[in-house]
């Protein structure tokens, strides 16, 4: 199997790339200068030169949620136009596409986990651009998997876990929002799921194409997640100074873009279709922390 991975330096993309190397899966992962998904000719030129390709994974995205409110054109160019151009090229060359999306396509007003069939209603530019990117793929390409996930943290890039650990080095007390609920999800777990799906669909393409949700099991809020991060870090490094987490409301920590208050995703569809069983978020956090603590100090 020969894969084309777009966004190989991001949180999920870097984990996918590492996994393909470990499993001896051939994977091409060009830089954005080698393949710019916001330019149709760039996609076509790259594919023409590098065919055959059995599967394309799009792990690239504009993810600066607050900055997107000011950089609307950039957000839509990367999150909507890029996936559309990719899907069109995939259709032309008969290549299936797996595209990563987000819980931000929902408005967070639900009180039970969001299924794939529930109506989307993004609150801000980031969510709207991702939602339109999803629809562009559906309109252009039948052989696609759209994988929505949430509260991602990985080795590369910035994320909530790293931010908490860095702030906790210098501050004995932190205020953290407690009225936003979701499922922290390790990028490494997402990567394993993606490779599993791609291998299954490459070996037995069938009617499992479509939209799926994947996140860790059990939900929490940001404040409780922060407490768990510091507790787990202290178990690994007993001399690490304790940090007190004080829960606050979203209203007490205003941001430029609204966040969904409830981002729990229903994952039974992916479990049934691909036999994917998401881990508990506590377990994934404990597996993630040792290497990160070495780098953060």
C-alpha positions as CSV (number, residue, x, y, z in Angstrom):
1,X,0.0,0.0,0.0
2,X,1.3,3.4,-1.0
3,X,-0.1,6.4,1.0
4,X,0.1,10.2,0.4
5,X,-0.1,12.0,3.7
6,X,-0.8,15.8,3.7
7,X,0.0,17.6,6.9
8,X,2.7,15.3,8.2
9,X,4.2,17.8,10.6
10,X,1.1,18.4,12.6
11,X,-0.1,16.7,15.8
12,X,-1.9,13.8,14.1
13,X,0.1,13.8,10.9
14,X,3.4,13.3,12.6
15,X,2.0,10.3,14.5
16,X,0.7,8.8,11.3
17,X,4.1,9.3,9.6
18,X,5.9,7.6,12.6
19,X,3.4,4.7,12.5
20,X,3.9,4.1,8.8
21,X,7.7,4.0,9.2
22,X,7.3,1.6,12.2
23,X,5.0,-0.7,10.2
24,X,7.0,-0.5,6.9
25,X,4.1,1.2,5.1
26,X,5.2,3.3,2.1
27,X,4.1,6.9,2.8
28,X,4.9,10.0,0.9
29,X,4.6,13.2,3.0
30,X,5.4,16.3,1.1
31,X,5.9,19.8,2.6
32,X,3.4,22.5,1.8
33,X,5.9,24.0,-0.7
34,X,6.0,20.6,-2.5
35,X,2.2,20.2,-2.4
36,X,-0.1,23.1,-1.7
37,X,-3.6,21.9,-1.3
38,X,-5.0,25.4,-1.8
39,X,-3.8,25.4,-5.4
40,X,-5.4,22.9,-7.7
41,X,-2.5,22.8,-10.1
42,X,-0.1,21.9,-7.3
43,X,-2.2,18.9,-6.3
44,X,-2.4,17.7,-10.0
45,X,1.3,18.2,-10.6
46,X,2.2,16.3,-7.5
47,X,-0.1,13.4,-8.2
48,X,0.9,13.1,-11.8
49,X,4.5,12.8,-10.8
50,X,4.0,10.4,-7.9
51,X,1.3,8.0,-9.0
52,X,0.3,5.3,-8.2
53,X,-1.1,6.2,-4.8
54,X,-3.5,3.9,-3.1
55,X,-4.9,6.3,-0.4
56,X,-4.7,10.0,0.5
57,X,-4.8,11.1,4.1
58,X,-5.5,14.8,4.7
59,X,-4.2,15.7,8.2
60,X,-3.7,19.4,7.3
61,X,-5.9,22.2,8.6
62,X,-6.1,25.8,9.7
63,X,-6.6,25.3,13.5
64,X,-6.1,28.7,15.0
65,X,-9.6,29.0,16.3
66,X,-9.5,32.6,17.6
67,X,-7.3,33.9,14.8
68,X,-9.7,32.5,12.2
69,X,-12.2,35.2,13.2
70,X,-9.8,37.7,11.7
71,X,-8.3,35.5,9.0
72,X,-11.5,34.3,7.4
73,X,-10.1,34.0,3.9
74,X,-7.1,31.9,5.0
75,X,-9.3,29.6,7.2
76,X,-11.7,28.8,4.3
77,X,-8.9,28.5,1.8
78,X,-7.2,25.8,3.8
79,X,-10.2,24.1,5.5
80,X,-12.8,24.3,2.6
81,X,-11.1,24.9,-0.7
82,X,-8.1,22.6,-0.1
83,X,-10.3,19.6,0.7
84,X,-12.5,20.4,-2.3
85,X,-9.5,20.4,-4.6
86,X,-8.1,17.2,-3.1
87,X,-11.5,15.5,-3.5
88,X,-11.8,16.5,-7.1
89,X,-8.3,15.2,-7.8
90,X,-9.1,12.0,-6.0
91,X,-12.2,11.5,-8.0
92,X,-10.3,12.1,-11.3
93,X,-7.6,9.6,-10.3
94,X,-9.8,7.1,-8.5
95,X,-8.0,7.5,-5.1
96,X,-9.9,7.3,-1.9
97,X,-9.5,10.1,0.7
98,X,-9.5,10.1,4.5
99,X,-10.0,13.6,5.9
100,X,-9.8,14.7,9.5
101,X,-12.5,17.0,10.8
102,X,-13.6,18.4,14.1
103,X,-16.2,18.6,16.9
104,X,-16.4,22.4,16.1
105,X,-18.9,21.7,13.4
106,X,-21.5,21.3,16.2
107,X,-22.7,24.2,18.4
108,X,-22.4,22.4,21.7
109,X,-26.0,22.8,22.7
110,X,-26.7,19.0,23.0
111,X,-26.8,17.2,26.3
112,X,-26.1,13.7,24.9
113,X,-23.2,12.6,22.7
114,X,-23.3,13.9,19.1
115,X,-23.9,11.2,16.5
116,X,-22.8,11.5,12.9
117,X,-26.4,12.1,11.8
118,X,-27.0,15.1,14.1
119,X,-27.4,18.5,12.5
120,X,-24.3,20.6,12.4
121,X,-24.3,24.2,13.4
122,X,-20.8,25.7,13.8
123,X,-20.4,28.7,16.1
124,X,-17.4,30.4,14.5
125,X,-15.2,30.7,11.4
126,X,-13.1,27.7,12.2
127,X,-16.0,25.4,12.6
128,X,-17.8,26.8,9.6
129,X,-14.8,26.4,7.4
130,X,-14.3,22.8,8.5
131,X,-18.0,22.1,8.0
132,X,-17.9,23.4,4.4
133,X,-14.8,21.4,3.8
134,X,-16.6,18.2,4.8
135,X,-19.5,19.0,2.4
136,X,-17.2,19.8,-0.4
137,X,-15.7,16.3,-0.1
138,X,-19.1,14.7,0.0
139,X,-20.1,16.6,-3.1
140,X,-17.0,15.6,-5.1
141,X,-16.0,12.1,-4.0
142,X,-18.0,9.1,-3.0
143,X,-15.0,7.1,-1.7
144,X,-14.2,9.1,1.3
145,X,-13.9,8.8,5.1
146,X,-14.4,12.0,7.1
147,X,-13.2,11.4,10.7
148,X,-14.3,13.9,13.2
149,X,-12.4,14.1,16.5
150,X,-12.0,16.4,19.4
151,X,-9.7,17.9,22.1
152,X,-6.6,16.6,20.4
153,X,-3.1,16.6,22.0
154,X,0.1,15.2,20.6
155,X,3.9,15.3,20.7
156,X,4.2,18.0,17.9
157,X,2.7,21.4,18.0
158,X,0.8,23.2,20.8
159,X,-2.0,21.7,22.9
160,X,-3.8,22.0,26.2
161,X,-1.6,19.4,28.0
162,X,1.6,21.2,27.0
163,X,0.2,24.6,27.9
164,X,-0.8,23.4,31.4
165,X,2.5,21.8,32.1
166,X,4.4,24.9,31.0
167,X,2.2,27.3,33.0
168,X,2.4,24.9,36.0
169,X,6.2,25.2,36.1
170,X,5.9,28.9,37.2
171,X,2.5,29.2,38.7
172,X,1.2,27.4,41.8
173,X,-2.4,28.2,40.9
174,X,-4.3,28.2,37.6
175,X,-7.8,29.2,36.6
176,X,-9.3,26.7,34.1
177,X,-12.7,26.7,32.5
178,X,-15.0,24.0,33.9
179,X,-18.3,24.4,31.9
180,X,-17.0,23.0,28.6
181,X,-17.3,19.2,28.3
182,X,-15.5,16.9,25.9
183,X,-13.2,13.9,25.4
184,X,-9.4,14.5,25.4
185,X,-8.0,12.4,22.6
186,X,-4.3,11.5,22.0
187,X,-3.0,12.1,18.5
188,X,-1.3,8.7,18.6
189,X,-4.6,7.0,19.1
190,X,-6.2,8.9,16.2
191,X,-3.2,7.9,14.0
192,X,-3.6,4.2,14.9
193,X,-7.3,4.4,14.1
194,X,-6.6,6.1,10.7
195,X,-4.0,3.5,9.6
196,X,-6.4,0.7,10.7
197,X,-9.3,2.2,8.7
198,X,-7.1,2.8,5.6
199,X,-5.7,-0.7,5.7
200,X,-9.2,-2.2,6.0
201,X,-10.6,-0.1,3.2
202,X,-7.6,-0.8,1.0
203,X,-8.0,-4.5,1.4
204,X,-11.7,-4.6,1.3
205,X,-13.3,-1.5,-0.2
206,X,-17.1,-1.6,0.4
207,X,-20.0,0.5,1.5
208,X,-18.3,1.8,4.7
209,X,-17.4,5.1,3.2
210,X,-18.8,8.2,5.0
211,X,-18.5,10.2,8.2
212,X,-17.4,8.8,11.5
213,X,-16.6,10.1,15.0
214,X,-13.6,9.1,17.0
215,X,-12.5,10.3,20.4
216,X,-11.4,8.8,23.7
217,X,-13.9,7.2,26.1
218,X,-15.3,9.1,29.0
219,X,-15.9,12.8,29.1
220,X,-14.6,15.5,31.3
221,X,-14.2,19.3,31.5
222,X,-11.1,21.4,31.0
223,X,-10.5,22.0,34.7
224,X,-10.8,18.3,35.6
225,X,-8.6,17.4,32.7
226,X,-6.0,19.9,34.0
227,X,-6.2,18.4,37.5
228,X,-5.6,14.9,36.0
229,X,-2.6,16.2,34.0
230,X,-0.9,17.6,37.1
231,X,-1.7,14.5,39.2
232,X,-0.4,12.2,36.6
233,X,2.7,14.4,36.1
234,X,3.4,14.2,39.9
235,X,3.1,10.5,39.9
236,X,5.9,10.4,37.2
237,X,8.0,13.1,38.8
238,X,7.2,13.2,42.6
239,X,9.4,16.3,43.1
240,X,7.3,18.3,40.7
241,X,5.6,21.3,42.5
242,X,1.9,20.9,43.0
243,X,-0.5,23.1,41.1
244,X,-3.9,24.1,42.3
245,X,-6.6,24.3,39.6
246,X,-9.5,26.6,40.2
247,X,-12.6,26.0,38.1
248,X,-14.0,29.1,36.4
249,X,-16.8,29.7,33.9
250,X,-16.4,30.4,30.2
251,X,-17.8,33.8,30.8
252,X,-14.8,34.5,33.1
253,X,-12.4,33.5,30.3
254,X,-13.8,35.2,27.2
255,X,-12.3,34.3,23.8
256,X,-12.7,35.8,20.3
257,X,-14.4,32.7,19.0
258,X,-17.1,30.8,20.9
259,X,-16.4,27.2,21.9
260,X,-18.9,24.4,22.0
261,X,-20.0,23.9,25.6
262,X,-20.6,20.2,24.9
263,X,-18.3,18.3,22.5
264,X,-18.8,14.7,23.4
265,X,-18.9,12.5,20.2
266,X,-20.8,9.3,19.9
267,X,-18.4,6.6,18.6
268,X,-20.5,3.5,18.3
269,X,-20.6,3.8,14.4
270,X,-16.9,3.5,14.0
271,X,-16.7,0.7,16.6
272,X,-19.3,-1.3,14.6
273,X,-17.9,-0.6,11.1
274,X,-14.2,-1.0,11.8
275,X,-14.0,-2.8,15.2
276,X,-12.2,0.3,16.6
277,X,-12.4,0.5,20.3
278,X,-11.4,4.0,21.7
279,X,-9.3,3.9,24.9
280,X,-10.1,5.7,28.1
281,X,-8.7,9.2,28.0
282,X,-7.0,8.6,31.4
283,X,-5.0,5.7,30.0
284,X,-3.9,7.6,26.9
285,X,-2.8,10.6,29.0
286,X,-0.6,8.4,31.2
287,X,1.0,6.9,28.1
288,X,1.6,10.3,26.6
289,X,3.1,12.2,29.5
290,X,6.5,10.6,30.1
291,X,8.1,11.8,26.9
292,X,6.5,15.2,27.1
293,X,7.7,15.8,30.6
294,X,11.3,15.2,29.4
295,X,11.0,18.0,26.9
296,X,9.1,20.5,29.0
297,X,11.1,19.8,32.1
